[in-house]
């Protein structure tokens, strides 16, 4: 799960302009990035990933702030 989150962070950081709250923007990015999956099985996986990010909010924020 951590490697997937790290890869999503790399893609998120490639965005040229990120304004506002980094964590909220990252959550929106992950939701949009993973919403291309149409199968119900993947919707559960997407929800699990989003829940994992919410539970580990402090760690994710620290990783987002670091270069």
Backbone bond lengths (Angstrom), bond angles and torsions (degrees), N, CA, C in turn:
res aa  C-N    CA-C-N  psi(-1)  N-CA   C-N-CA  omega(-1)  CA-C   N-CA-C  phi
1 X - - - 1.446 - - 1.525 110.45 -
2 X 1.326 116.37 -38.81 1.460 120.95 -177.96 1.522 110.56 -64.76
3 X 1.326 117.36 -39.64 1.468 119.45 -179.70 1.522 110.69 -66.45
4 X 1.322 117.49 -36.92 1.462 120.45 177.11 1.528 110.69 -64.38
5 X 1.322 116.59 -43.50 1.467 121.27 178.40 1.522 109.94 -62.61
6 X 1.323 117.48 -41.39 1.464 121.08 178.83 1.526 110.99 -62.65
7 X 1.316 117.66 -41.45 1.469 121.02 177.85 1.527 111.25 -65.44
8 X 1.327 116.58 -39.51 1.468 120.22 176.92 1.530 110.74 -64.80
9 X 1.318 116.89 -37.16 1.469 120.61 177.09 1.520 111.44 -64.71
10 X 1.335 116.68 -39.93 1.466 120.24 178.10 1.528 110.37 -61.17
11 X 1.322 116.50 -43.81 1.467 120.54 178.23 1.525 110.94 -65.34
12 X 1.316 116.58 -39.10 1.457 121.67 179.54 1.520 111.12 -64.60
13 X 1.327 116.23 -40.66 1.467 120.45 -178.46 1.522 112.45 -71.91
14 X 1.331 117.81 -16.38 1.467 120.90 177.11 1.524 111.97 -71.52
15 X 1.335 116.53 -17.89 1.457 120.27 177.58 1.523 108.79 -63.93
16 X 1.308 116.72 134.90 1.462 120.75 -175.38 1.522 111.75 -69.36
17 X 1.331 116.73 -45.98 1.458 119.68 -175.49 1.521 109.96 -122.91
18 X 1.292 114.40 118.70 1.459 120.28 175.66 1.523 106.11 -124.60
19 X 1.316 116.25 114.15 1.464 120.72 -177.60 1.515 109.70 -113.64
20 X 1.314 115.18 154.57 1.450 119.99 176.79 1.522 111.87 87.15
21 X 1.303 115.28 -153.01 1.453 122.80 -177.04 1.531 109.84 -75.13
22 X 1.321 116.67 117.80 1.467 121.38 -177.40 1.520 112.07 -60.22
23 X 1.326 117.04 -42.56 1.460 119.90 -176.50 1.525 110.96 -65.71
24 X 1.328 117.48 -44.64 1.463 120.70 -179.86 1.527 110.41 -65.67
25 X 1.329 116.12 -39.45 1.462 119.77 177.35 1.526 111.13 -64.41
26 X 1.332 116.49 -39.01 1.458 120.27 178.72 1.525 110.91 -65.69
27 X 1.334 117.04 -41.58 1.466 120.81 177.68 1.529 110.52 -60.82
28 X 1.315 116.94 -43.64 1.467 120.77 178.26 1.523 110.81 -64.09
29 X 1.330 116.21 -41.53 1.460 121.29 178.85 1.528 111.05 -60.58
30 X 1.325 116.64 -46.46 1.468 120.87 -179.46 1.529 109.89 -62.93
31 X 1.312 116.52 -43.10 1.462 120.72 -179.91 1.525 110.89 -60.85
32 X 1.321 116.95 -46.20 1.467 120.95 179.78 1.522 110.74 -69.45
33 X 1.323 116.79 -41.60 1.464 121.78 -178.26 1.522 111.65 -61.77
34 X 1.324 116.83 -38.45 1.459 121.09 -177.42 1.523 113.25 -93.76
35 X 1.320 118.75 -2.06 1.462 120.43 -176.44 1.523 112.76 -77.66
36 X 1.311 118.84 -6.30 1.453 121.83 177.84 1.517 113.36 -72.61
37 X 1.316 116.86 -7.41 1.457 121.26 179.72 1.524 108.98 -85.29
38 X 1.325 117.53 117.90 1.461 121.15 -174.87 1.520 114.22 -93.19
39 X 1.291 118.54 -13.31 1.457 122.40 -177.63 1.531 110.00 -78.41
40 X 1.325 117.33 140.91 1.459 121.79 179.92 1.525 111.86 -60.54
41 X 1.315 116.59 -32.83 1.459 120.97 179.26 1.531 109.94 -59.57
42 X 1.318 117.52 -40.17 1.456 121.28 -178.20 1.521 112.17 -76.94
43 X 1.323 117.86 -24.82 1.460 119.98 175.92 1.522 110.11 -65.06
44 X 1.311 116.71 -37.35 1.468 120.24 176.86 1.520 110.55 -66.58
45 X 1.326 116.56 -39.37 1.459 120.82 178.45 1.524 109.49 -64.62
46 X 1.335 116.60 -42.80 1.465 120.84 179.03 1.524 110.02 -61.24
47 X 1.323 117.52 -43.45 1.458 120.50 178.68 1.524 111.50 -64.44
48 X 1.324 116.76 -37.62 1.468 120.12 176.76 1.527 111.05 -63.85
49 X 1.320 117.02 -40.46 1.461 121.27 178.89 1.522 110.08 -65.00
50 X 1.334 117.23 -45.22 1.462 120.69 179.55 1.528 111.04 -64.28
51 X 1.320 117.62 -39.17 1.467 120.67 176.62 1.524 111.23 -64.75
52 X 1.325 117.07 -40.16 1.459 121.14 177.80 1.531 110.29 -61.69
53 X 1.322 116.69 -41.43 1.468 120.72 179.30 1.533 109.99 -64.62
54 X 1.328 117.04 -42.25 1.464 120.24 179.24 1.528 112.16 -64.34
55 X 1.318 116.79 -40.82 1.461 120.58 -178.95 1.527 110.38 -66.55
56 X 1.317 116.78 -36.38 1.468 122.17 -177.58 1.527 111.45 -103.70
57 X 1.312 116.23 40.55 1.469 121.70 -175.06 1.527 112.87 -58.14
58 X 1.318 117.86 -43.72 1.466 120.59 -177.54 1.523 111.47 -63.77
59 X 1.321 117.06 -43.92 1.467 120.78 179.68 1.528 110.90 -65.55
60 X 1.326 116.32 -41.21 1.464 120.71 -179.79 1.524 109.87 -64.79
61 X 1.335 117.12 -42.37 1.470 120.58 178.62 1.522 110.85 -60.32
62 X 1.326 116.77 -42.74 1.459 120.21 179.96 1.527 111.11 -63.18
63 X 1.309 116.99 -41.55 1.469 120.72 178.80 1.514 111.11 -67.30
64 X 1.336 117.83 -35.37 1.461 121.18 179.60 1.519 111.33 -69.28
65 X 1.317 117.10 -35.68 1.459 120.85 -179.02 1.524 111.17 -71.71
66 X 1.336 116.66 -35.83 1.468 120.91 179.72 1.522 109.82 -66.90
67 X 1.328 114.90 150.68 1.475 118.72 178.17 1.466 111.24 -81.77
